Amino acid sequence: MNVDDAIDAGIEAIRREPYDGHSIQRVKSAVLVQLDEHDRISVVPMKAYLTRRRWLRGIGLSAVAASVVCVAVDPFGIFATKTLYAQAIENLKLRGLYYVMTKAGQSEGSQCWIAEDGRRRHVSPGVVTISDKFGNTLLLYTIGEHVQKSAVLFKTTPKSSPTRFEESWFTLLANTNDATLIGEEPIADGSIAEHYRVESKDPELVFDVWIDPKSQSIIRVEFEETRPRASAEARGKYVISDIKSNQDFDPSLFGTKPPVGYEVTVVEEPAK
Amino acid sequence: MEFNTVVEENLERVYRIALRMVSSCADAEDIAQNVFTEAYRIHIGKAIANWPAYLTRLAAHRSLDCLRERRRRPSAIREDVPDRACGPNAELEAQEIATWLRSEIVLLPDQQAIVFSLVCIEELTRAEVAAIVGTSVESVSTTLYKARKKLEQRFAAWQKGATYERR
């Protein structure tokens, strides 16, 4: 067989490969469930809803930040030592959140499935990211069985892009034990911060992290998103600042009455 | 247009492109799902004039990303690249070449890989591909010619290597 014929035979073999309708149905089901999450408010075990009215009033995350009660815990002091890293991961995992609400253009990354009896069956990836137009991001952790509410609030520069990976950035940080101390550097308020380089498990992602030795918390993260799976618009250099962790919410942000124009949807887990 | 309708009308094509390029149902399902989710997010911010073209391009790009990700894992490379020495039967040989083709398409520049996949494997016309990648029909023909030439050269080298190994 000459080269031309051989390549044609290879192409023909690919064209002849069968594909089954079940796969297409599975994809369709998964996609429609995801769209449903974006378009409507999805119900999770506590039957709580983020009211659309409040978002539309333009409160946004800036106001959320202003209204939260700051609980001074130290989940990110972990970067000083390995032990503190581990402690922080535990802190995050213990802070379960049963409220998962999505609204087109304002949230992403949530997949929360429940069974008909109201018990949670599967939550993935365990984090909901909500970004507003000012670049503020609210990261809600949904891991764990505890009925507690908490979040990490931070500001990302440049501001929000719909295909970013805030949750994966923080997950990588939380799962990386090797932080190399680069040195001490003065920061804006005149105090000294420790500068660490964190080589994440994802080899393409290296974080520069500044820690306040007094509070043992992260005050700034810089990195460049270059991973192949990141979309073109998500690639680039980012700065995460104004980090506030373990933020509790103003309870009035949540209610049990669906807002006008929204219907309650129980999202079924798509067949695997 | 309702996005649900966009999904209904384009799902099969997106899935088929992904499957033919990556040759794995699970990966193709993931790619198709991600393509629609990504398209939906972009659609919120801006209007998409030609959904089939947009989704086809996105599916081809994401399939290439998937293949490249696979290549970076040494074990996956070993699984994907066939041993040229086996399979005397013509059908088996064609399947080997198909596997080899997939592993080589990923090494082509993006535009060449996408044009080659859409014209040769997906059987789209050059005019359709030109609309999808946003170029002229002539440019598609040139790109296709270059891609094909590269693959032919590499195939000849691969064939020679296999013959040598068999001795």
Interface residues (C-beta under 8 A of the other chain):
Chain A: M1 V3 D4 A6 I7 A9 G10 I11 E12 A13 I14 R15 E17 Y19 D20 S23 I24 R26 V27 K28 A30 V31 L32 Q34 L35 H38 A104 G105 E108 P162 T163 P228 R229 S231
Chain B: F3 N4 V7 E8 L11 E12 Y15 R16 L19 R20 S23 C25 A28 E29 A32 Q33 F36 T37 E38 Y40 R41 I42 I44 G45 D65 R68 E69 A90 E91 E93 A94 Q95 I97 A98 W100 L101 R102 C120 I121 E123 R148 L151 E152 F155 A156 Q159
